[in-house]
Structure formats: structure tokens, C-alpha cells
Amino acid sequence: MRFKIYFFAVLSIFITSSAFSSDYTKTKYPVVLVHGLFGFDDILGIDYFYRIPQILRSGGTQVYVIKVSAANDSELRGEQLLKQVRHIRAISGSKKVHLIGHSQGAQTIRYVASVKPKFIASVTSIGGVNWGSSLADVVRRTFSPGSFSEHTIATVTNSVTKLIELLSGHKTLPTDSVAALESLTTQGTLAFNRKYPEGVPSYYCGKGNAVENGVRYFSWSGTGVVTNFFDASDYVLLATSSVFSEPNDGLVSACSSNLGHVLRNNYNMNHADEINQLLGISSWFETDPVNVYRDHVNRLKNMGL
């Protein structure tokens, strides 16, 4: 069994060796990575998108890792991102960028593509909350608006958010964990979709338009939960997955993640695996998450983008 695993690992490296060439991911436009709720660019040298920026750069891509509010409303986060996209366009000399967002980052990038499509070449949602999260719905019902329990949990989560931003070396950005929660509920997401409908399926679990306003829309996600015995975060996601009645990655259902051209929504990955966390520990029997990013950016390159 060990020999078999070793053999296929070596074979995989051999087959994909061309992916490490200097121009495999050399896109026309820069790639911008956007984190989700309670996210960061890096903490103490550890990337949110673990090892992904470095691998993409090694293939020729210009990569920018963005920091927006770790917990806040998706439109506010979108405005923060838009400001940084303007800056990236100025310093890179590129008219457009590719936006790749994970979790709430999907709503964040969708906002920018909707209000300024001329700045955006493509939008890629990864484990995106594009049609709400059952977990957010449960939390919203548990901590009713205006209640003492809501105030208490908001105080705690806001403090955690400020600590995350402190550890990531950034000045504290506006924090509102209740606004973030509202953005991720089914009701909040549907309201967001009515204002920014590009790429959104017309019905739950459907597929959206692949091109809107000249912007190409893609999505992918997973339905794994415990994917590696050695990954401690898997057991947290196992607990959160219990509120779902359909395939999910521990935080978002496969159907909710659909946006535009659905590349795949059933990788054996959980919500953390989708960004190559925890520290690159993922399923031994599924595509390496880093390779999914690299191959997707190569796809954009081959489309002339």
C-alpha cells in the first residue's frame, strides 16, 4: 500500500512537472487573492492562502494578496477591495485584474465586479457563500437581533477580529461581526444577490452565466469534511457540518457555492482545504489544492486573460 501511494505521488509530480515552468501561470492580468470571514493576508509569515501566492508567482503570475476587514458587511469589504484594485491598476499598469475570493471573499469580489466591471477580467468564487449558509442561519436564530446574547458574542468576536488584524501587522480595520453574520445568512445573501446578480444562478443549485458585462465568472468548492486525520481543523468543521442537510464543506453547501461556470463543487476538500490550510494538510487521495489554483490560473492564461 505504501509503495502504491509513493508510486502515484511520483507519477503525479512527473506528469505535472510542466506546471512548474516559468510561464505556466503567466496571465495577461494580475491575480488578486481575497480572504473570507476572520481572514488575513498572513500572520507571522503564514499565508491565509497557504503557499498559493508563491507557487503562482513562480509560474509567472503577478499576485497581490489583499487585506480587507476580517469581519464586516460584504459591501463595505467590497469598497475596501475596490480602493486596492484601483491602486493595483496604477502600480502594475494593468487595466484589469483577476479576482479570486474564498468564502465571504466571494461576495467581496462580486461587489467590485458588479460596480466596476471594466476593472475586472474574471471572478472566481472558492467555497463562496453565494446563496447563504445554514450555519449562519442557525447562529442568527440563536443570537436574536438586539439581545444580550448577541451583544456578548459580538463583543467576543470583534475582539478576536482585532487580534487577528494585530497579528497580521495591519492597523485595525472597521469591525462589525453582526454585519458580517447578516451578510452570510440566506436572507442577507439573497438581498445581496438582488443588488449584485452577476453570475448568480436563477435557482438554487443551478449554474449562472459564465460571462456578465465582459467579466468571466467561475466557481469551485468541496464536499469533504474530515479529509485528513492529522488536521485538527477538520474536527471543528465536522461539528459545524452537522447543521447542514446536504453536501457541504463544513461551512458552505455545494449548491450555495455555485456561481457562473461551475468548474467543480465536489472536491474532497473542506472549507479550510480550499485555501490549503491547515498548513497544507489535506486529503492524500484528492488533487492538491495548490494544483487546483495553478491549473485555474493556467486556464485564464490560455483564454488570453
N, C-alpha and C positions, 0 to 999 in steps of 0.2 A: 504494500500500500504506500509506504514511504517513497519507494522507488518510482511508483506511478505518479505521485504528486510532484516529485522532483523532476521527472521527465517532462511533464506537461508545463511546469514552470519554465524550464529551459527552452522548450519549444515555443512557448508564448513570447519569451524575450527575443528569440531568433526571428519569429515571424513579424514582430512589431518593431524590429530594430530601425526600420526606415523612419519610424515616427520620431526618432531622436535626431534626425537630420536637422541641419541648421535652419532650414526654411519650412519645415513641416507645418508649423502653425503661423507662418508669416502672413498675417492678414493685411488687407489694404488699410483697414481702420483699427485703432487701438481697442483693446478689450478692457472693460471696466467691471470689476467684481464688487457686488453689493451684499452685505451681510443681512441676516434676519434679526428677529427679536432677541434682545440681550447679546447681540453680536458685537464684533470689534474688528479692527483690521489685523492687529496682532497684539498679543500680551506676552511680555517677557521673551520676545523673539519667536513665539509660536503663532503661526498664522491661523486665522479662522478657517480660511480655505487652505487646509494643511498641505504644503508642498506644491500646490497647484500654480501659484504665480511663477515660481521659479522654473517649473517644468515648461510652462507656456513660453516664458521668456527664452528658454534655451532653444526653442524651436523657431525663434524669430519674432514673436509677438511683442508688441508694446502692451504692457499690462499695468493698470492702475487699480489699486485696492482702496476702496472708498470707506470713510468713516462717517456714518450718519447717526442720529440719536439711537441709542441702544433700545429705548422704549419710548415710543410716541406714535401719534397718528400717522398713517401712511402718506397722507398728503403733505404734512409738514416734513416728513423724511424725504418725500419726493422733491420738495422745494430745495432742501439742503443738497440733494444729489444734483439737481439742475444747476445750481450755482457752481458745483465742482465740475460738471460736464462742460460748462462754458469755459472754465479755467483750463481744462484738459485740451479743449479745442484750440485754445490760444497758444499753449506751450508746445503742443505737438504739431500744430499746423494742419491738423486733420479736420475736415468739415463734419465728419460723423464719427460715432463710436459704436461699439457693440456693448450692450448692457446684459450682464448675467447676474441674476439675483436669486438668492436662496431664501425660502420660507417667506417671511414678511417682505424680504427684499424683492420678491416678485411684484408685489403691489407697488413698491417704491419705484422700480424701473418702469413699470407700466404707466405710472403717472407721468414721468418725464417723456416717454414716447408718445403719450396722448397729447400733451400740451405743446411739445416741441418735436414733432416727427422729423423735421428737416435736419435735426442734430443726430438722429439715430439710424444706424444701418440695420441692427437686429436687436431683438429682445429674447432672452432665454430664461424661462422660469424653471427653477430646480426645486422640487418639493414645495412649490408655491401654494400659498393659501389663496386660490383664485375663486373658490366657491365656499369659503368658510371652513372652520374646523370644529368638529364635535367637541373637542376638548375645550376650546374657547367658549362654546355654548354652555358646557357644564359649569365652567368656572364662573361665567356671567350669572347663571341662575343661582349658584351657591352664594356668591357675594353680591347681593342685590344693590342696585344703584342708591347711593346716599346712606347706606347702612354703616354701622360701626365696624362691622367685619370688613367691608370694602375699604374703609379708611385705613384700618390696621394693615391689611395685606398690601395696600398701595404704598404705605409708608415703608414697609419692609422691602418690597420690590424696587421702589425708587432708590432706596439706599444701596441695594445690590447693584443697580444700574450705574450709580455714580462711582461705586468701587471699580466696576468693570472699566469705566472710562478713565479712572485714575490710573489703573494698572496698564492700560493701553497707551498711556502717556499723552492723552489729549485733555484739553480744557473741557469742563463739563458742558455737555450739550443739553438743550431743553429735554426734560424727562417727565413723562406722564404715562405711567403703566396702565392706568384705567383707559386712556385714549387708545393705547396700543391694543388692549384687550378688545375694545369695541370694534376696532378695525378688523379683527380676526374672527369675530363671530359670523355666523351665516348671515344674520340681518345686516351687520355692518359691511360685510363683503359685497352683498347684493346691492347695497346703496352705492358703494364704491364703483361697482361694475356698471351701474346705470350712468354714472358720470364719465367713466373711462372704459368703454366697452370693447376696445380694440383687442382682437384675438380671443375674446371670451366665447365659449360655446353657447349656442342658443338654448341648450337644455343641459341638465346635469348629466355628466359623464359623456358628453359629446365632444366634438372637436371644433375648434374655432377656425376662422380664416387664417391662412398661412401668411398672407400679406395684407396689411392695412396701412393706408396713407404712405405707401412706399417703404414701410418698415416690415421686416420679416419676423414672424413670431414662432418660437419653438418652446417645447417643454419636455421635461423628463422627470421621473421620480421613482421611488421604490415601494415595495410592499413587504420588505423584510422587517423584523423587529429584533429578535435575538439572532444576530448573524455571526457572532464570534464569541465564544465562551469567555475569552480573556478581556473583552471590552466591558468595563463596568457600566458605561452609559447605556448599554443595551438593556439592562435590568430596570433602569428608570423608564425607558421607552416601552418596555413590556408592561409596566404598570399603567402608563398613560394610554396605551393602545386599547386597554380594556373598555374604554368608553365608546369605542367605535363598533359598528355592526357591519363593517365592510372592510375590504383590504386597505391597509394603511401603512405608513412608515413609522408609526408611533405618535405622530403629531398631526399629520395631514392625510386624508384619504386619497387613494389613487385617482378617483374621479374628480375630486376637488382640485387636484394639481393640474388638470388638463388646461392647456392654453395653446391656441394656434396649431401648428404642426406638432402633434404629439409623437415624439421620437420613440418613447417607451415609458410606461408608467408602472412597470412591474419588476424592476431590478430587485435582486435580493439584497437590498440596502435599506437601512433605516434612515431617519432624519439626519442623524449625525454622520453616517457613512456617506451621505450625499455630498458632504464637504470634506471627505477623507478624514473625519475625526472618529474616534479618539486617537490622535497621533498616528493615523494611518492604519489602525486596526480595523479590518473589515472582513467580509466573507472570503474564505480561501477558494470558494467554488463559484465566484462571480467575477465579472470584469473589475479590474482595479478602478476605483473611482477616478483616479488621476487620468487614466486612459480614456475615460468617457469624456472628460473635459478636453483633452488633447485632440481626440478624434472629432469632437464637435467643432472646435476652432479650425481644424483642418477642413471640415465641411464648409465653414464660412469662407475660408481661403479659396476653396475650389469653386465657390459660387461667385468669385470675383469681388468678394467683400473684405 
